[in-house]
Amino acid sequence: MAQLSDDCFAFGGQLLPLDEALGRLRDVFPPVPETEAVALDQAIGRVLSADLIAPIDVPGHDNSAVDGYAFRHADLTPAAPTRFHVLGRAAAGHPVDGERGKGTAVRIFTGAPMPAGFDSVAMQEDCLVEEPYVVVPPGLKPGANRRFAGEDAHRGTSALAAGTRLRAQEIGLAAAFGLTALTVRRRLKVAVLSTGDEIAEPGATLSPGQVYDSNRRTLVALLTGLGAEVTDLGILPDQPDAIRLHLADAAAGHDAIVTSGGVSEGEEDHVRDGVASLGRLHWWRIAIKPGRPVSVGQIGATAFLGLPGNPAATMTTFFLVARPILLQMAGARARPLARLNVRAGFSQRKKPGRVEYVRVRVEAGPDGPVARRFPREGAGLLSSMVWSDGLAELPLDLERLEEGAWLAYLPFAEMT
């Protein structure tokens, strides 16, 4: 009698490594060509379409890094305190005019422009004030507590690279240049749909055997976080003609279609066949778990990303497969996912030949951070994604992970 398997990933022929699979698509789905100018307060999450060249120096002048007294370093006595005559006061936005003579100092505050000819600042708490003089201790290095013009960004240099996904700090830098708007790629237009007679809209009355559709809401939220313009197409029944018609309509007005469910080889899984009849499939079996089945193809120029129907698998494959493809189409620079080294707080056997992703929560341990595994397995457990804060990556050729071994941890915070 043949041995039965409880591994739904065990059959179906050769699996494609994820990096190789994604590499095959680098030229298939180019970035959207259209650009637009957006105000800074609307630019969060958008993708810069060209290098941003600094139009000015930031800061625009040498200035003090502390509250204290500015002077010429050459006027200091090397091995003894130096007494300076204080002539003037410089505050941020209120510089002093003219150049002071030898042996003089200026009272200065953080951010104030350095007086002409002065090159160093002594912190006020290190000085002895004897009005109208100040005594500066010995030992200060030339240029102490002085910030230079252009120290943050030099005029004419590239301050932000094309493909940068704009965060608060990039928007702040643009504001520091005096800019009010940035030129970015237009938003990706992405259609989202679910398939299956077994799923129902939240709020509806469930028929026997039905569950509420969580995947579509999850995907809409994830896509919105990537900056996409999302169209929710609802739930499609398991009917080949209806699925094919809706896919064709969605492809006509969107850059990408993202679905969950209906992409395996079951008799009621019609999405993959619908895509193949309208366009082409590039690949659909990759060497990751969870990750079977995942379909990537296109209808015309529109990308098709078919994710598994189990909620935890939907999210995991979105992070690992859909996200890099969509960011590429949005024009974002390729950036590998952050992989942090943590200790395994569990042991696990694994089948070689695929990379497995385990839902974990990282906690403090005696020798550093430790990854604790969610106590139950199952790609359908959405609660496991709520409990976890990232994924532990078990390498391709690993057969057994021992507790205490080092492993790679991918935080969800880096993937949203």
N, C-alpha and C positions, 0 to 999 in steps of 0.2 A: 504493500500500500504506500502511495506517495506521501511524503511528509508535508503536512500543512504548514502554512506560514502565517504569522501574525504581523508581518512587515508589509505594509501596503506599498513600500518603495522597492520591493525586491524584484519586480518583474518588468519586462518591457524593453530589454536591450540596453545599448550603450547610453550612458548619461553624459551630458556635456558639462565640463567645469564652468562655474559661474563666470570667472574672469574671461575665459575664452568666449563664452556666449555673449557677454556684454561687448567684448572687443569686436565681434563681428558686426555690431550695429553702429560703430562710430561714424561710418560714412552713410549709413542707411537713413538715419533720422537727423538731418542737419538742424542747426538752430533756426528758429523763425527769423526771417530777414527784417521784418518791420520794426521800427523804433519809434519812440515818442518821448517828448520832454515832459517830466512830471515835477511838480513842486516837491520840495524836500519833505514836507509833512505827509506826502503821499508815496514816498519812495521806499519805505521799509519793505524788505523782502524782494524788491525788484532787482533785475540783473543789469548791471552797467554794460552798455553796448560798445563802448570804446574806452581806451585809456583816459583817465582824468589827469591832465597836466596842471600842475600847480601854477596858478596865475600870479601868485605873490609868495614872498617868503612868510613862513609862519614859525615863530613870531617874526614880526616885521622889524624888530630892533633888539639889540642886546638888552637884557633886563635882569633884575635881581631875583634870585630864587628864594630869598628870605627877607625878613625885616632886620635891618641893621644899619651899617655905615659903609658907604662906598669910598674907595680911595685908589691911588696908584700903588701897585705892589712894590714898585721900585723905591717908594718913600719909606717902606718898612725898615726898621732896624732889625737885622737878622736874628740876634740872640737876646733881645730885651724888648719890653713893651715900648710902643711908639705912641707919642701924643700928637693928635691931629686937631687942627682948628676946624670946627664944624661950620661950614658956610652953605646954608641952603637945605632944602627939604624936597625930596622927590617921591611922589606917590603914583600909583597906577593911573594913567590918564593925565598926570600933571608933572611933566618932566621939568628939570631945571635947565635954564638957558646958559650958554657960554661955558668956557673952560676954566676950572679952578687952578690956582697955582700950587707949587710944591708945598707939601706938608699940610694940605687941607683934606677934608672929608665932607661928604654930604650924607645927611640923614636920609635913608632910603627904605622903601617898603616893597613887599613882594609884588612883582610884576611891573614895577616902575622902570622906565628906560634908564640905562646906565648913563651917568653924566659923561660929557665929552672928555676923553683922555683917561678916565678911570677904568680899571680892569678887574677889580676884586671887591668882595663884600665880606665884612666880618659880621657874624650874627650878633644881634643886640645883647643876648644873654652872656656872650663872651667878652663884652666890652665894659669898661668903667667910664661912666659919664661924669665929667667935671665941667659943667657949662662955663664957657662955650666950647669946651674941648671934649674929646673922647680919647680914651686910652685903649689901644688895640694890642692884644697879646702877640707874642712872636709865634712863628711856626706855620702861619697860613701859607698855602701854596698859591702861586700865580693863578689868577682866574677863579679863585675860590668863590662859590655861591653865585656864579655868573652864568646866565643862560644866553646862548648866542642867537643872533638873527638867523632864521632858516634852520634852526636846530630840529624843528618838527618836520618841516617840509621846505625844500629849496625851490624857488621859482624856476619853472621850465623843466622840472623833473616829473616823472610819472609818479603820481601820488596814489592812484588806485588803478588796478589793472582791469581791462575789459573782462567781463565774465564774473566780476565780483558780485556776490549776492549782498545787497546792502543791509547792514545792520545799523544799530543806533550809532556806533562809533564812526562808521564811514559817513553817515549823514552829518554827524557832528563835524568831521573833518571838512566836508564840503561847505558847511556853514562857516568854518574858520577861514575859508578862502573868500568869503563874501558871496558865495553862490546862493541862488534862490531856487534853482531847478537843476535836474540832472537828466541826461539822455539815456534811456533804458530800452531793452527789448520789450516788445509788447507782451502782454500776458498770454500764456498758453491757454487755449480753449479746450477744455477736457470734458467729455461726456462720461457719465457714470451710470451704470445700470446693473441690476441684479437679475438673475434668472432662476426659475424653479417654481413648480406648483406648490412646493412645500413651504414657501415663505410668504409672509403677509406683512402689510404695513403696520407699524406700531399704532395702536389705537383701534385697529379692526378687531373683530371677533374671530378667534382662531377656530378653524375647522379641524377635525381630527387629523393628527399627523403633521400639523403646521407649526412653524415657529416664526417669531418676529424677525424681520430683516434688520440685523445690526450692521452688516458689512457695508451697506451703502452709506449709512450715516458716518461710519468710521472713515471710509474712503473720501467722502466729501470733506470731512474735517482735515484729513491729512493733505489733500490736494490744495485746500484753501491755505493751509500753512505753508505750502510751497509757492504760494503766490499765483496759483492758476485761477482762471475764470471758469467756474464749474457749472455744468448743466446736469441736473438730476433727471434722468429718464425713467426712473421708477423700476418696477419689477416686470419682467417679461415672462410669459408662460412658456412651458416646455413644448413649443410648437415651432418646427423648423422654418416654415414660411414667415411667420411673424418675426422670429429672431432675425432672419436674413433681411427682411424689410427694414426693421429698426436699425440694424447695423449699417445698412446702406444710407439711410437718412442721417444717422449720427455722423458718419464719415464725411458727409457733404458739408458740414458746418463746423467741424472741430479738427484740432491738431492731433488729438489722441482720444481713444476710447478705453476706459478701464472698466472691466467687468469682474464679478466674482461668481464662481460656480459655472458649470456647464462646459468645462474645457477638458474633461477626461474622456475616456473611451466608452463610457456607459451608453446604453441605448437611449437614455433620455437627456444626454449631454450634447446639445446641438450647436453650441456657440462656436466651437472650434471648426466644425464643418461649414458653418455659415461664413466664417472669415475666409476659409480656404476657397469657397465657391466665389466669393466677391473679390478676393485679392490673393494674398499668399501668406503662409506661415514661415517664419524664419527658423524657429525652434520652439520646442515645447517640453523637453525633458532635460532638466539640469540637475547636477550632482549636489543638491542640497536637501536637507530635511529640517523642518517641513518645507516643501517646495514642489511636490508633485500633486496635481499637474500645474504647470505654468505655461501659458502660450504667449508667444510674442510674434506678431505679424503686422501686416499693413493692408489697408483697403485704400487703393490709390496712394496718396501721400500721407494718409492718416495712420498713425501708429495704433496698433491694437495690443493691449496688455490684458491678458486673461489670467486672473488670479484664482487660487483655490477657493472653495466655498466655506471651508472651516474657518471660523473667525480668527483664531490665533495664527493660522497659516496665511490667511489673507493679509494680516498686518506684517508678518515676517517677510513675506515675499514682496510686499509693497516696499518695505525698507531696502531690501537687498536687490531687487530687480527693477521694479517700476520707478522708484525714486531716481536712481542714476540715469535712466533713460530719459525721464521727463526733465531733469535738470540739464542734460545735454541738449535737449530740444529747446529749452528756455535760454540757452546760450551761456549757462553758468560754467565756470572753469571746473574741470575735473579735479576732485579732491577726495583721496581715499578716506573711507570711514575711520574715525579715531578708534584705535584698538589699544586698550589699557591693559597692563599686566596685573592680574590679581591671582590670588590663591584659590584653588578649587575647594569649596566646602562640601564636596560630594564626590563619590566615585561613580563611574558609569561605563558600561560596555558599549561599543559602537561598531558598526559595520564599516570596514575600510572602503575607500572608493567614492565617498561623498563627504561633504562638510556638514556637520550637524550643528544646529543652533538651539541652545537650551535656554529657557526663560529663567532668569536669575535676578536676585536682589543682592546688591553689594553692601556688606556690613563691615564695621571695624573689627579686626582680629588682632591677636597678640603680636603678629609679625607683619601687619599691614592689612589692606583690604581683602576680604574673603567673599567669594560668590556663593550664595546659597541657592539651591535649585528649588523651583516651585514643587511642592510635595506630590503633585499628581501630573501624569502625562496626558496628552490628548490635544490634537490640533483644534478641537472644537471648544476648548476652554478659554473663553474670552476673559474670564476672571484671572487667568494666569498672566495676561498682559497688564491687567490693572495692578496686580500684586507686584509684578516685576518692575525693575527700572532699567533693564537692558538684556542683552543676549550674550551668552557665553559661546564662543566659537570653538568647536572641536575639529581639529584639522583632518584633511582628506585621508591620510594613511593611519591615523590613530585607531587602535583597536580597543584600548582600555584607558580611561582617565582615572588616575589614582587621586584620592583625596590628599590635598596639600600640594599638588603639582601646580605649576604656573599655567595659566591659560589666558587667552585674549578675551577681553570684555568690551562689548560695543554698547555704550549707553544710549538709551532712547533719546536723550536730550540732544545728541549729535545727529539724529536722524529725522527730526521734526522741524 
